[in-house]
Amino acid sequence: MQLKRILTAALALCLFIMCGCEKIVSGLIPDTTADPDVSVFVPVEIEDGTLYFKDFDGNEIVLDGAPSSVASLSPIATEIIIGIGAGRYISVIDSESANLEGAPISAVTVPYYYSETETVKAKAPQIIFYSDGSLDLISIMTFKNAGMTLVRIPDKGSVATAEANVRFISAMLFREAAGERIVTGMREEMERMRLTAEIVGVRKTVYIEGRSAFYAYGGETIVSELCACCGADNVFTEFSQNKTVTAAQLVEKDPEVVIILTNDPENFNKEEFRKREGVTQIYASRTKAIYALDMTTATRPTQNIVKALSDLGKILKITK
């Protein structure tokens, strides 16, 4: 069966290329040089209107035509679905997603993480989107045992992960053009900021912290890559992701700027950081170059990372 599907997909693609047929058939083969977590498999119609996908984990997903009802149990998925103009397809939404701008008021709201499985099942969504940490294991197994289609959307990674999430969800909801426009816009914003930083010509070292004291963000994270666009070098790029560090390590790095990720940047008090034992001697503390950045936009792999990019440009004095 698998061989038949591969051969059929290859034949369909060949016919499309040679004959210029009007029906679009998207590619099935991912970029194998990329991180497996961000390899994007777009839908391919291969027989009788049935669509076959592969998700980020390599699981095959079968859909009978375009989905008209989905459950978005992940704010990441919800942000993207709203962004591509497909919010009306959301029939069930988690409580955190329900607070997002543009969330459909007609959708049934269920608790975040500990989902009301019977409520979700009653709405019979064709796809259930979730992320690591957004849905408990019991709910996941309940949905799988009921034969429902679950799709995991990565909740951490790099800028490439954000782009992959947008492309993948757009493909599944037949909004590929909208997804491509969003990704193009993201890249243009990042390139614009990078060029502006080059013109300014001043590179700064930065320490990025989130969640708790001395919890550093590594080099292969969204916020670190955004800082690089703004002409700032993360002092802890030797770590790929997040890692707890010590005051002594931070003093040794002596960053010029400190950025604290928080859910409430408007009420951030930089003096709380400066009072910590051992950090008063770092350059950023002496010059009070300590700033707050919204954790959601700086870490959630969606198109909204450009909002964090804009804020970082102002923090690092690249833009006004």
C-alpha positions as CSV (number, residue, x, y, z in Angstrom):
1,M,0.0,0.0,0.0
2,Q,2.8,2.4,0.9
3,L,4.7,1.6,-2.3
4,K,1.5,2.2,-4.3
5,R,1.0,5.6,-2.7
6,I,4.6,6.7,-3.4
7,L,4.4,5.5,-7.0
8,T,1.0,7.2,-7.5
9,A,2.3,10.4,-6.0
10,A,5.3,10.3,-8.3
11,L,3.2,9.7,-11.3
12,A,0.8,12.5,-10.4
13,L,3.8,14.9,-10.1
14,C,5.3,13.8,-13.4
15,L,1.9,14.3,-15.2
16,F,1.6,17.8,-13.6
17,I,5.1,18.8,-14.8
18,M,4.8,17.4,-18.3
19,C,1.2,18.2,-19.1
20,G,0.8,21.5,-17.3
21,C,-2.5,20.2,-15.9
22,E,-4.7,22.7,-14.0
23,K,-4.9,20.7,-10.8
24,I,-2.0,21.5,-8.4
25,V,-0.2,18.6,-6.8
26,S,2.1,19.6,-4.0
27,G,5.5,17.9,-3.2
28,L,5.8,15.0,-0.8
29,I,9.6,14.9,-0.3
30,P,10.9,17.0,2.5
31,D,14.3,18.7,2.7
32,T,16.3,15.9,4.3
33,T,19.1,18.3,5.3
34,A,16.8,20.1,7.7
35,D,16.1,19.4,11.3
36,P,13.4,16.6,11.3
37,D,11.3,18.8,13.5
38,V,10.9,21.4,10.8
39,S,10.7,19.2,7.7
40,V,7.4,20.1,6.0
41,F,5.3,17.6,4.2
42,V,2.6,19.3,2.2
43,P,-0.6,17.5,1.1
44,V,-0.8,15.3,-1.9
45,E,-4.0,14.0,-3.5
46,I,-3.2,10.6,-4.8
47,E,-6.5,8.7,-5.2
48,D,-10.2,9.3,-5.2
49,G,-10.0,12.7,-3.5
50,T,-8.3,11.2,-0.4
51,L,-5.4,13.3,0.9
52,Y,-2.3,11.9,2.5
53,F,0.0,13.9,4.8
54,K,2.9,13.2,7.0
55,D,3.2,15.3,10.1
56,F,6.3,16.5,11.9
57,D,6.8,13.1,13.6
58,G,6.5,11.2,10.3
59,N,3.0,9.9,11.0
60,E,0.8,9.4,8.1
61,I,-2.5,11.4,8.1
62,V,-5.4,10.5,5.8
63,L,-8.2,13.1,5.1
64,D,-11.2,12.7,3.0
65,G,-11.0,16.1,1.3
66,A,-10.5,19.5,2.8
67,P,-11.2,19.8,6.5
68,S,-14.1,22.0,7.5
69,S,-14.0,21.5,11.3
70,V,-10.9,21.4,13.5
71,A,-10.1,21.5,17.2
72,S,-7.3,23.8,18.1
73,L,-6.0,22.8,21.5
74,S,-2.8,24.7,21.2
75,P,-2.4,28.5,21.2
76,I,0.4,28.0,18.6
77,A,-1.9,26.3,16.2
78,T,-4.7,28.9,16.9
79,E,-2.5,31.9,16.2
80,I,-1.5,30.4,12.8
81,I,-5.0,29.3,11.9
82,I,-6.3,32.8,12.7
83,G,-3.4,34.4,10.8
84,I,-4.1,32.5,7.6
85,G,-7.8,33.4,7.7
86,A,-9.1,30.0,8.6
87,G,-10.5,30.8,12.1
88,R,-14.0,29.9,11.1
89,Y,-12.9,26.2,10.8
90,I,-12.2,26.1,14.5
91,S,-15.1,24.3,16.2
92,V,-13.4,23.6,19.5
93,I,-10.7,25.8,21.2
94,D,-8.7,25.6,24.4
95,S,-9.2,28.2,27.1
96,E,-5.8,29.9,26.4
97,S,-6.4,30.1,22.7
98,A,-9.9,31.6,23.3
99,N,-8.3,34.7,24.7
100,L,-6.3,35.4,21.5
101,E,-7.3,38.3,19.2
102,G,-9.5,37.0,16.4
103,A,-10.4,33.7,18.1
104,P,-13.9,32.6,16.9
105,I,-16.6,33.2,19.4
106,S,-18.7,30.4,18.0
107,A,-16.1,27.8,19.0
108,V,-16.7,25.6,22.0
109,T,-14.1,26.3,24.7
110,V,-12.5,23.5,26.7
111,P,-9.9,23.7,29.4
112,Y,-6.3,24.0,28.5
113,Y,-4.2,20.8,29.0
114,Y,-6.8,18.7,30.8
115,S,-9.3,18.8,27.9
116,E,-12.9,17.8,28.1
117,T,-12.6,14.9,25.7
118,E,-16.3,14.1,25.4
119,T,-17.0,17.7,24.5
120,V,-14.3,17.6,21.8
121,K,-15.5,14.2,20.5
122,A,-19.1,15.5,20.3
123,K,-18.0,18.2,17.8
124,A,-16.4,15.5,15.6
125,P,-13.5,17.7,14.3
126,Q,-11.6,16.2,11.4
127,I,-8.3,17.3,12.9
128,I,-7.2,18.0,16.5
129,F,-4.2,20.3,16.7
130,Y,-2.1,20.2,19.9
131,S,1.4,20.9,21.1
132,D,3.7,19.4,23.7
133,G,2.5,20.7,27.0
134,S,-0.9,21.8,25.7
135,L,-2.7,18.5,26.1
136,D,-2.4,15.8,28.7
137,L,-1.4,12.2,27.8
138,I,-4.8,10.7,28.9
139,S,-6.6,13.1,26.5
140,I,-4.3,12.2,23.7
141,M,-4.8,8.5,24.2
142,T,-8.6,9.0,24.5
143,F,-8.7,10.8,21.2
144,K,-6.4,8.2,19.5
145,N,-8.5,5.3,20.8
146,A,-11.6,7.0,19.4
147,G,-10.0,7.0,15.9
148,M,-9.6,10.8,15.8
149,T,-6.9,12.5,13.8
150,L,-4.3,14.2,16.1
151,V,-1.6,16.5,14.8
152,R,1.3,17.7,17.0
153,I,2.6,21.1,16.3
154,P,6.2,21.8,17.7
155,D,6.1,24.3,20.5
156,K,9.8,25.2,20.6
157,G,12.7,25.5,18.2
158,S,14.0,28.2,15.9
159,V,12.7,30.7,13.4
160,A,12.7,27.9,10.9
161,T,10.3,26.0,13.2
162,A,7.9,29.0,13.1
163,E,8.0,29.1,9.4
164,A,7.5,25.3,9.2
165,N,4.5,25.5,11.5
166,V,2.9,28.2,9.3
167,R,3.5,26.3,6.1
168,F,2.3,22.9,7.5
169,I,-0.9,24.2,9.0
170,S,-1.6,26.3,5.9
171,A,-1.2,23.2,3.7
172,M,-3.5,21.1,5.9
173,L,-6.2,23.7,5.7
174,F,-5.7,24.5,2.0
175,R,-4.4,27.9,2.7
176,E,-0.9,27.4,1.2
177,A,-0.9,30.7,-0.6
178,A,-1.7,32.6,2.7
179,G,1.0,30.7,4.5
180,E,3.6,31.5,1.9
181,R,2.6,35.2,2.1
182,I,3.1,35.1,5.9
183,V,6.4,33.4,5.7
184,T,7.6,35.8,3.0
185,G,6.6,38.7,5.2
186,M,8.4,37.3,8.2
187,R,11.6,36.9,6.2
188,E,11.3,40.4,4.8
189,E,10.9,41.9,8.3
190,M,14.0,40.0,9.5
191,E,16.1,41.0,6.5
192,R,15.0,44.6,7.0
193,M,16.1,44.5,10.6
194,R,19.4,42.8,9.7
195,L,20.2,45.5,7.2
196,T,19.3,48.2,9.6
197,A,21.6,46.7,12.3
198,E,24.4,46.6,9.7
199,I,23.9,50.3,9.0
200,V,24.0,51.1,12.7
201,G,27.1,49.0,12.9
202,V,27.2,48.5,16.7
203,R,27.0,44.9,17.9
204,K,26.1,44.2,21.6
205,T,26.4,41.2,23.8
206,V,23.2,40.1,25.4
207,Y,22.0,37.7,28.1
208,I,18.5,36.3,27.5
209,E,16.7,34.9,30.5
210,G,13.2,33.5,31.1
211,R,11.0,31.6,33.5
212,S,13.3,31.7,36.5
213,A,16.6,33.3,37.7
214,F,19.6,32.4,35.6
215,Y,17.6,30.3,33.1
216,A,19.5,31.2,29.9
217,Y,18.3,30.9,26.3
218,G,20.7,29.2,24.0
219,G,21.7,30.0,20.4
220,E,19.2,27.8,18.6
221,T,16.2,29.5,20.0
222,I,13.8,32.0,18.4
223,V,14.7,34.9,20.6
224,S,18.4,34.3,20.2
225,E,18.0,34.3,16.4
226,L,15.9,37.5,16.6
227,C,18.6,39.2,18.7
228,A,21.2,38.3,16.0
229,C,19.0,40.0,13.4
230,C,19.2,43.1,15.6
231,G,23.0,43.1,15.8
232,A,23.2,41.4,19.2
233,D,25.3,38.4,20.1
234,N,23.8,35.9,22.7
235,V,26.5,35.3,25.3
236,F,25.3,31.7,25.8
237,T,25.4,30.4,22.2
238,E,27.4,27.4,23.4
239,F,24.0,26.0,24.5
240,S,21.6,25.1,21.7
241,Q,18.5,25.5,23.8
242,N,17.7,26.6,27.3
243,K,19.9,25.8,30.3
244,T,20.3,26.9,33.9
245,V,23.5,28.9,34.5
246,T,25.2,30.4,37.5
247,A,25.9,33.9,38.6
248,A,29.6,33.2,38.1
249,Q,29.1,32.2,34.5
250,L,27.1,35.3,33.8
251,V,29.7,37.5,35.4
252,E,32.4,35.8,33.2
253,K,30.3,36.6,30.1
254,D,29.7,40.2,31.3
255,P,26.8,41.0,28.8
256,E,26.2,44.6,27.8
257,V,22.4,44.0,27.7
258,V,20.1,41.8,29.8
259,I,16.7,40.8,28.3
260,I,14.2,39.1,30.7
261,L,11.3,37.2,29.1
262,T,8.1,37.7,31.0
263,N,4.4,37.5,30.6
264,D,3.9,41.0,32.0
265,P,6.6,43.2,30.5
266,E,4.8,46.4,31.3
267,N,5.1,45.8,35.0
268,F,8.7,44.6,34.9
269,N,11.0,45.9,37.6
270,K,14.7,45.9,36.5
271,E,15.8,46.5,40.1
272,E,14.7,42.9,41.0
273,F,17.4,41.7,38.7
274,R,20.0,44.1,39.9
275,K,19.5,43.0,43.5
276,R,20.5,39.5,42.8
277,E,23.7,38.3,44.4
278,G,26.7,38.4,42.1
279,V,25.2,40.3,39.2
280,T,25.8,43.9,40.3
281,Q,29.3,43.8,38.7
282,I,28.2,42.9,35.1
283,Y,28.2,45.7,32.6
284,A,24.4,45.6,31.9
285,S,23.7,45.9,35.6
286,R,26.0,48.9,36.1
287,T,24.4,50.7,33.2
288,K,20.9,49.5,34.0
289,A,20.6,48.1,30.5
290,I,18.0,45.5,31.6
291,Y,14.8,45.1,29.6
292,A,11.7,43.1,29.6
293,L,10.4,41.3,26.5
294,D,7.0,39.5,26.0
295,M,7.7,35.8,26.4
296,T,4.8,34.7,24.2
297,T,5.9,36.5,21.0
298,A,9.6,35.8,21.7
299,T,9.2,32.0,22.1
300,R,6.0,30.8,20.5
301,P,6.9,29.5,17.0
302,T,4.3,31.4,14.9
303,Q,4.2,34.3,12.6
304,N,3.9,36.6,15.6
305,I,7.6,36.4,16.3
306,V,7.9,39.5,14.2
307,K,6.3,41.4,17.0
308,A,9.2,40.4,19.3
309,L,11.6,41.3,16.5
310,S,10.1,44.8,16.5
311,D,10.4,45.1,20.3
312,L,14.0,43.9,20.2
313,G,14.9,46.5,17.6
314,K,13.7,49.2,20.0
315,I,15.4,47.6,23.0
316,L,18.7,47.3,21.2
317,K,18.3,50.8,19.8
318,I,18.3,49.7,16.2
319,T,14.9,51.2,15.5
320,K,12.7,53.7,17.2
